[in-house]
Amino acid sequence: MPLTLLITAWWRRAWPVATLIVVLGVLLHASLFLGRGLVPADGILSWPPWESSFGDRPSNYLLIDQYTAFLPVKQFFSDEARQGRFPLWNPHLSSGMPSLASMQVAALYPINLVLSPIGPFTASGIAAFVKLLLAGLFTMMYLRRLGASQAAGLAVALVYALSGFMIVWLGHPHVNAAVLLPLLLYFVEGQLADPRRLRSSIGFACAYATMLLGGHPPTALHVTVIVALYLIARLAERGRQSRLRVGFSLLAGVICGAALAAPQLLPYFEYYRESSSPLATASLNRWASHLTPVTLAHFVLPFLSGAPHLGYEDLASRLELGAIDNFNERTGYVGVFTLFLALVALMRVRTRVVFIHLAIVMASLLIVYGVPPFPALLHALPVASGINNQRLLLFVDFSAAVLAGFGLDALLRADPSARPRRLALAFAAAMVVALALIWRAVGAGFFQVDDASRAFLVSHGWMLVAGVAMALIVTLKPLPVRAVGVLAIGWIAVDLLWFASGYNPAIPREKYYPPTDAIRALQGDPSRFRVLGLSRVLLPNTAAAYGLDDVRGQDFTTLKRYEELITGKAGDFFFFGSADRLPAAFPLLNVKYVLLPERLASTPKGFELAYDGEIATYRNTGVVDRALIVFDHEVVSDPVALLARVRSGTFDPSKTVLLETPPATVSAALDPAVLSASARIITYAPDRVVIEAKLPRPGFLLLLDNAYPGWRASVGGRELPIQRADYSFRAVALPAGTMTVAFDYRPSSFRAGVALSLVVAALLAIVGARERQKSRRLP
């Protein structure tokens, strides 16, 4: 075959994927080709200690969870990966906390795992490209399996990959799960098409496991429920035997997928059990959260109330729109022209799948907007009541995209004279009515805002007009089929690139967690210590990006004991996002430096000024070492009384260790060779701490790191029991003498998860091999 024919044949198959790659390359070009990082880390520069040197306005302040919570921990994982380690424990935050189990960093998510050694500055752009590309490809595969054309598959791929939900949550773990939604449905359809084969259920299990590793349980739960309801609806048209066969095979896929993800899930469940999350989640009353009706306008005018990367965010109040949620929570934009194509599908395509996706859109919107009785129903469901159901906008976007694909196919397959002209005119009229209603709501305020705001609103409105015009062009004009396809796909790309560009900022490397003189001074202290920033100095979790240890930490899952130690109670979802005073348990926290925005009028007792520049750094002259020898102990079995003791302000952890159970019995003999007690940290790695302990008489080695299941202590290979000490920390009873004590973090939850995952992976591999053998035997 001539080369030109080969190239032509290849292009006929590959042009949708190539087009998708080009569009995503345009969106992410700065991070892919220009050496910038797709990270909003410049958001820290408006806070101390960076603000005096930079004072930059954040590219997108609304992505604060990324630059304070997620990125520093990703940097920690990357730093460890370059040293050949995969840390299960993070010693830098909250006096020590489980790192893998914290879930939202999604360290085992395949994309993150592969890119971890590169570092988040470079890896974030690559990861975003891969995730959006996979979201588009999986959607394309799903549509093609349903019989849609290549053009329709590409259109839907563009809409879903660049939809409001995918763009605003791109750097969050939500998208990790959302990427897998179309692939799960693809495998559902594959199992329905061939109920006797297990290839699709094996693929479903792998996709489901990957989704669970994505790090956002609420989105994973939402996807699970929607996929289950989709399957039920699709099975309704099948016979009983087929329903049972398909249902059981996909249920097995769910179970196997959960088992494959066990190395992540089991540590997470353990962390959840030890945390205050149930209390914190209940206090948010998320079941009652919903969008206000006025935010419906953002489906056609996404920047009507401004946007964090564009500004004009005071428009909502100035236009008297009332209280609206933030841009991330209210935005489900898919394009005006996309809405028209979805309407065409509803009018022209009479299939069960179309009605299923219409039902998904309607049910999701009813919940998102809090239409009764849905809030009451969600309140009655134990799990659903505790998650943010406004994020069902994901399914509004996805199903609207699918409907648009069917609508585009209906246009492409119809005779030019039979295209839905009246429907296009009715849609245009509906958009005029929508604009009239919006004008009625904002018209008075429109003339009160400044000229720049009015120009912003007008330019934004032209995109709506252009979308309506495109709907009229492809229906009223007798264009050839190919022209209709090119115009439709081209406008979808332009429209959604206009929407998506810049929301996830690409910053220069010099703005990625730059050190300041104050930070360099802290890094230059060779001792083992923690810092505490007051008034949001050195925002949590940014200390981890610099290798510093902080008593604070923002994880949205908090060790219950530690939270109670700090605040006296548990259940604050935003625990230790900031601090305005020293905690009552301050003497126990190994804090050597307290960081303040500026110098105090007088130096507090027990402190000395160590640095006075962009911030003021005060050295705690009475800091208690991270590891210390304590000879006296008391057993306080009542946790309430114990907590009161350690938070009394007078408790000295270097004098007495408070235990909840009687200590292990050790030899009481003195060691004349040991003149004085000491504890010297030899190794301090995330999962291993080695301490040389010298005791003239029996006592306790107290390590002021959080106690947690999975930590083991040993001396010379002989395991020692670890006791919870001073309410939240670790202690071991030691005899007199000189010895080396090793603390190793080897959680049984992770080991059991790995074992279970390997067994199930082997089982699926065997079943998959047999399936391939069956395929070869078939004629």
N, C-alpha and C positions, 0 to 999 in steps of 0.2 A: 504494500500500500504506500503511495507517495506520502512524503513528509507533510505536505500541506493538508492532505486528508486526515492524517493522524492528528495534526494540530487542531484542525476544525472539529474533529470528533471529540477531542479532549476538551476544547473550549465549550462545546455544547453541554457537556456534563459539569464543567468546573466554573462556568461564569457566575453562578449565584454565590459560590463560596469566595471566589476572587473579588467580587463586588463587595461582599460583606467585609472582607479583610481590608480593602481599600478604605471603606467608610470608617471603620474602627481605627485604621491607621491615621486618618485625618483627625479624628477626635483626639487621639492620644499621641499625636506626633511629637509634642514637646518632651514627653517622658520617654518615648521610644527612640527618638533620633537626635534630640538636642541636648542630652545630658542632664535634663532636669528630673526631679523626683515627683511622682504623683502622690505627694503626701502633704497634708495641710499643716505641717509642723511649724510653719511661720506663725501660726496662731499663738504660740507661746511668747512671741517677741513683744507682745503688748503687756506682759506681766513681768514683775521683778523675778530674777535679777537682770533680765534682758532688756527691759523697756528703756532704760537710760542709754543703752548703746544702740538700740535699733528703733524702738517705738513705732514699729510698723503696724498698720492696720491689718488684721488677719485677712488672708485671701478668702477664707470662708470660716468665720468664727463658729458657725453652727456645727461644724465637724469636730467639736471639742473633744468628744469621746475618742476620736482617733488620735489626736495629738497629745492627749493627757493619759488615756487609759490603754489603748491598744498598741500604738507604735513603740513606746518605750519598752514594752514587754516583748514585742517582736524583735526589737534591737537586741535585747537580752538573749533571746533564743539564737539570734544570728551570731552574736559574739561567742556564745557557747558552742555553736555548730562549727565555727572556724577552729575551735580547739578540740574538735572531735568528740564533743559531749552533747547529749540530749538531756537537758535538765528537767527533772520531775518536780523540783522544789526551787522556789525563787526567794533567796535570802535578802533581796534588796528592798522589798516592800512589806509593810505591815508587820515588822518583826518576824518575817518569814511566813510564807504561805505556799500551798501547792500550786505549781505553775501549769502543768498539763491539765490538772483537774479544773482549773478556772475556766476552761472551755472556750471563752469568747476569742482567744487568740488563735484557736483552731490550729494548733501546732502540727497535728497529724493529717490535716486536710491535704490531699496530695499536692496541690499547687503550692501551698505554703511550705510543705515539707521539702519539696524539691528546690524551691527558691530560697530557703532559709539561709544558706551560707552566703548568699550574695549580699544580704542586708536589705532592709525595707526601703531605703532611699531609691535604690535601683530596681529592686524586685517589685515594688508596688505597681509601677507602670506595666511591667510584663504581666503580672498577675491580673491586673484589670483587663488588659487586652485578651488574655487567655480566657478569663471568665466570661466576658461579653461575647467573645467568639464562640465559646462552647454553648452559651445560652442561645445564640442565634442558630448555630448548627443543629442543636438538639431540637429546637422549634421547627426548623426546616425539615428535619427527619420525621418529626411527628406529623406535620402537614402533608408531606409526601406519602407517608403511610396511609393517610386518610384519602389519598387520591388527588391531592391538589397539584397544580402545575408548578414548574420551577419558579416562574415569576411570582406566584402566590406565596411559595415557600420563602423566597427571598424577602418579599414585602413583610411577611410576618416575622421573619428573623430580625429585620431591621427595627420593626416596631417594638418587639419585646426586648431586644438587647439595648435599645436606646429609650425605653419607656421611663416614665417618671420614677417608678419604684427602683428600677435597676440603677439609675444614675444617682439618685440622692443617697442611696444606701451602698454605693459601690465599694467604699472602703470599710464598710462594716461587715460583720459576719452574716447578716441577713441574706446578702446576695449569694454567699456560698451555698446556701440551701436553695435559693430561688433558681439558680442555674440548673439544678437537677429536675425541676418540675416537668419540663417538656420531655426529658429523657424517660422519666418514670411513666408518663402517659404513652410514650412510644412503645415501651415494653408491655404496658397493659394491652395496647392494641395488637401487638405481636402475639401475645398469649391468646387473645380472643380469636385471632386469625388461625392459630394452630394450637388448639387446646391440648393435643396429645404430646406435644414436644415441650421440653423444659428449657430451651435455650433462652427464651424471653424472661422466664422467671429467674434464671441465673443472672442475666443482665440486670433485672430489676433488683435483685439482692445486692449486687455490687453498687448500683446507682444509689440505692437507699442507704447503704453503709456510708458512701461518700457524703451524702447529704447530712447524715448524723454527725460526721466528723467536721462539718462546716462550722460548728461553734455557736449556733443560735437555736437552742431548743424551741422557743416559741414559733419561729418560722418553720422549723422542721415539723412541729406538731400541726401547724396550719396546712402545710403541704400534705402531710399524711391524711388528714381529714378530707381534704378536697380530692385527693387521688382515690380514697376509699369511696366517697360519694359518686365520683365519676365512674368507678368500676361497677358499683351497684346499679347505676342508671344504665350502663352499657349491657350489663348482664340481664336486665329486665326483658330484653327482646330475645333471649336465648332459652333453649330448652333446659329442663332441670339438670340433666346429666352434664351438659356443657357448663352450666352455672357452677355446679359443685367442683368440676375438674379445674376450671379457671380460677375460681375463688380460693380453693385450697392451695393451688400452686403459687398464687401470688401472696397468700397469707404466709406460706412457707418462705417466700422471698423476703417478706418483712422480718420474719423471725431470724432468718439467716443473715440479713443485712444488719440487724441489731447486734447479732453475735460477732459479725466481722468488725463492727465499730466498738466492741467491748473494751479495747484498750483505752478508749476515750470515755466511754459511758460509765464504766464501773468506778473509775476514780472520780468522775463528776458526781455520781450518786453519793459516794462517800463524803465528798466535800459538801454537798448539799445537806447531808445529814448533820454534819458538824457546824453548819453555818446558821446564820440568822435569816436566811432568805425567805422561809415561810412567813415569818413575822413581817419582814420588810415588804414583801409582795402584797400581803393582805392589807397593809396600811395604805397602799396606793389606790385601792378601789378601781382597778383598771376596767372592770366590767362596766362601769358607768361612763367611761371615756368615749366620746364620739365627736365627729366633726359637726359644725354648724351648717345649716342649709346654704348659707352664703358662699361657702367654699366650693360649691358646685361650679361656680363661675371659673374656678381655676382649671377645670377640665378643658376649657376653650381659651382662657387667658391666664396661663400659668404664672405670669409675673404681675398680675393685677395688683397684688399687695407687696410688690417688690421681691427681692431675693437676696440672700446673704452675700452672694458673690457679685451682685450688681448694685446693691444699695436700695434706696427708696423704701426701706422696710417700715417706715412710719406711715406709708400710704394707707394702710388699713384703718388706722385711727383718723387720719386726715380726710379720708373719703367716707368716714363714718360707717365702715363695714362691720364694726363691732369687734369683739374678741375672736380671733381666729388662731388656730394652732400654728406651730412653726412650719417652715417650708417643707422639711422632710416629711412631716406627718400628714400634710394636707395635699401633697402633690402626687397625682396619678396621670399626668399628661401623656397622651399617646398621639396627639395631633388631631386637628379638626377634620382633615381629609380622611384620616383613619376611621373616625366616627361615622363619616358618610359611607365608607366601604362596609363597615359593620352593619349599618342600616340596610344596605343593599342585600347583604347575606340574609338578614331577617326577612326581607320581603321576597327574595328570589330563590333561596335555597331551603328546601323543606327536608332536612335530615335530622336524625336524632342527635347527632353530635352538635349541630347548630343550636338546637333547643337546650342541650345540656350546658353549653357555654353561655347561652343567654341566662339560664337559671343561675349559673355561678356568678355572673355579673350582677344580677338583680339581688341575689341573697347577700353577696358581699357588700353591696351598697347599702342595703337595709341595715346591716350590722354596723358598718362604718358610720352611718348617720344616726344610729341609735333609735331606729323606728321601733315603737313598741310592737310586740312584747319581747324583742330580742335582748334588751338590757337585762330584763328579769330572767330570761332563760340563761343568759351567760352567767349571771350572778348565782344561779342554782347549780352550775357545773363547776366542780372543784378546780379543775385545771384551767378551763377557759376563763374563769373569773379572775385569774391572776396574770393574764398576759394581755398585751396591747393589741386589741382586735381591730384598731384603726388600720393596722398594717395588712389587713385583707385587701387593701388597694393593690397588692401584688396580683391578686387573681382577677381584679377588675382589668388591670393592664393586660394580663396574659390572655384572658378570654376575649377581650376586645380585639387584641391582635389576631387571634385565631379567626374570629368572625370577619375581620377585615380581609384576611386571606381568602376566605370563601367568597366574600363580596367581590374582590378583585377578579377571582376566577369567573364569577358570574358575568362580570363586564367583558372579560376577554373571550368568553365562549358565546356571548350573545351576538346576534347579527347587529351591525351598527344601527340599523333602523329600529331595533327592538331594545335598545339600551334605555334604562329607566329615567327618561327625561323628567317625567312628572315628579318622580321621587327626588331628583336633584333639585327641582324648583321648590318642592315642599321643604327639603332640607335647608335650602337657602333662606326660605321664609322663616323657618324655625330659628335659624341663626340670627336673623333680623330681630325676631321676637326676643331671643335670649339677650342680644345686645341692648334692646330697649329696656328689658328688665334690669340689666346691669346698670344702664344709664340712669334708670329711675332710682337705683340704690346709691349711685356715686355721683350723679350729675351735679348736685349742688356743691359737693366738695371739689369737683373737677376744676371749677373756676376759682377755688380758694387756694389751690396749691401753686407752687412756684412754676416758672416757665420750664425748667429742666424736668420736673416731674410730669408736667403735661406732655412734653415732647416724648418722654419715656413711655407713657401710656399710649400715645398715638402710634408710635413706632411698633409697639407691641400689638396694638389692634390691627395693624396692617397684615400681620401674619395670619390672623383669623380670616380676614377678608381674602387673602391669597389662598387659604385652604378651601374656602367656599368656592372661589373662582375655579380652582382645579377640579372640584366636583362637577361644576357646570361644563367645563371644557371637555372632560372625558366622556360626558353623556350627551351634551347638546350638539357637539360637532361630530360629523361622521368620520372620525379618525380611524386609520387602520389599527388592527389589533396590536401590532408591535408598537405603534406610537403610544397607544393607551398604556401599555405595560411600561414603556420607558418613562413616560410622564409620571405615572403613578409611583413607580419605584424611585425615580429621581426626586419627586417632591417629598416623599416620605423621608428620604435621606436628608434633604436640605432642611426640612422642618424640624426633624429631631436633632440634627446637628446644631441647629440654631438654639434649640432648647438646652441641649446637654453641654455645649462647649463652655468650659471655664468653671463649671460647678465644682468639679474636683480639681483643685489647683495643682499646677506643676511648678515647683519652686526651685531656685538655684541651691546648690549644695551648701553654700555658706549660710543659708538660713535653716539648715536642718540641725536642730539642737546644738547651736554654737556655744562653746564654753565662754564664760566670762571670767574676769579676774577672781571673783569670789568663788566660783566653782573650781577654778584651778587651785586655789588655796586649799579648798576642802580635799581635792584629789591628791594634793601633796602631803597630806597627813598620813603616815604609814600605819598608824594604829587602827584597830578595828572599832568602829563607832557608828552611831546613827545620827541623823540630822532631823530636825523638826522645823519646818518653815511655818511661820505664822502669817496670817493675812494673805494667804495664797502665794507666798514666796516659794519659788521652786515647786511649781504645781505637781501634785501627785499625777502620774507615776513617773515624772520626768527624771527623778533621781536615778532610776534604773538605767536610763540612757547614758548616764555618766559613770556607771559603776559604783554609785553611792548607795548607802543603806538608809532607808527612811522609815520612821515609825508610821508614816501615813501610807495609804495605798487605796486607789479607787478601782474596785473590781466588780461592783454590783453584786458580788457574793462575798460575804465576810464571815470569818471564823467568829462564831457566837461568843466564845469565851474572850477573845481579844477585844471585840467591840464592847463587851460588858466591862472589861478591865479599863478601857479608855474612857467610856462615857457613863458607866454605871447601869446601862440598860442595853437592850438589843432591839433591832427592828428598823434601823435607819437605812433606807435603800442607798442613800448617798453618803454613807458613813465615811468620815475622814477625807472628804473631798477638799476640805479646808479646815483650818484650826485658828481660833482667835485667842486661845490662852493655853497655858501648860496644863496637860492632863493631871488629874489627881494622882495617877500612878507614875508620874514622871520619873521618880528615882529608879524605877525598875526597867526603864526603856533603853538604857545604854546611850542616851542622847548626850553627845559631847558638844554639839553646836546647835544653837537656836538662831534661826535666820529671821530677820525683821526687815521691813521695807526701808527703815531709816533708823538712825541712832537715837537711843532714848536720852532723855534729859539727864538721867542719872543711871549709873550701872546698878542693876539689881544685885542683892546679896547672893553670893555663891557663883557669880559670873564675872567674866572679864571680857572686855572688848578685844576681839581677835582680828577683826577686819572692818574697815569703815570705808566703803566705796559706793558702788552701785546699790548695795544693800549693806546692812549692818549685821555682822556675824559675832555672836556672843559665845564664848567658850564656857562650858559648865565645869567649874573647878572641882566639883564633887562627883563627877561622872563615875558610875559603877561599871566595871569591866564587863565585857560580854560573857566571859567565863570566869568564875570565881569559886573559891573553896569556902564553904560555910560549915561550921561545926555544930551549931545548935539547931534544933528543929522542933516544930510543934505540929501536932496532928489536929487539923480543924476539919471535921467531916462535913460540916454544914457549909455548902458553897456560898450561901448568902452572907454568913458571918465571915467567911474567908475573904470574899470580895470586899467587904467593908474594911477589913484589916489592911489589905494591900492598897486600898484607896484612901486610907486615913490621912495621908500626908506626913505621917511620922514613922511609917514602917521603913526599916533599913534592911534591904535584901542581903547585904553583906554580913549581917549579924545572925539572922535566923532565917531558915527556910521553912515555909508553911506547906505542909503536905495534907492530902485529903485521906490518905490511907497510911497505916503504919509502914515504916521503911523496912527494907530487907535487912536482916541481921548480918553484921560484919564483925570481923575480929576486933577486939578492943585493945589489942596490944599497941604500945607506943613504938615508934621507930626512931631511935636516937640518931640515926644517920641523917634524918631530915630535920633541919633546924627551923625552917619556916614554911608556911603553906604558900603555894602558888599554883596558878593555872595558866599555862601558856599555849595559845592557839598556834599549832604548827601548820595545819592545813585548814583552809576555810573555802570549800567549794560548794556549789549548790546542793549536791546530794551527799556530801561527805564533809564532816568536821572532825579533825584530829587534834586532841589536846593533851599536852604533857601535864600531868597533875602530880603535885608533891604534897603529902600530908604527914605531919609529925604524929598525928593520931587519927582514928577513924572520923570521917565526916562525909560531906556531900560535895559533889561537883555540880554546880548550878550553871546551866547554859541559858542565857536570856534570849532564847529563840522559842517561838511558839511550839508547844507540844501538839503532836498530831499523829494519828494512826499511821504506821509504816516506818517510823523511826526506830532503829535498833542501836543499842549501845553495847560495846564489847571491849574487853581488856585481854590482849594476848589471845584472841580468838574465842574467849569465853564470854558468852552473852550476859549482860547485866540488865536487870529490869529498869526501865525508865519510869519515873513517877512524875505526875503532873505537880508542878511546884509553883507557889506564889500565884495560883489561880490559872495561869496560862502558859507557863514555861516548863522546862525539862530539868530533872535532877536525877543523879544516880548516887547511890550510897557506895562509898569506897573505903577500903581498909587503909591503915597507915602505910606509908612508903611512897616510892616514885613509880609511876606507871603511865602508860599511854592509853588514853581512852578514845575510841573511835565511835562517832555517831554516823550511821549510814541510813539513808532514806531508801528503803526497798519496800514500797507499798504492795501488799498482797493483792490489792484491787487491780493494780496495773499488771502484775504477773499473771493473775487469773484471767484478766482480759486478753492478754497476749496469747495465752494457751488456748482459750476458747476461740479466738479469732483464727489461729493457725489450724485448729481442728476443723472448723467450718470451712475455711479456705481449701483445705485438702479435700474435704467432702465434695465441695462444689467443683473442684478440679476433676475429680473422678467422674462425677455425674456429667460434667461438660465433655470429657473425653468419650464417654459412652454415647452421648448425643451426636458427636462428630462421627463415630463409627456407624451409627444408625443412618446418618445422612449419606455416607459413602455407599451403603448397601441399597439405598433407595434408587430405583431406576430414574 
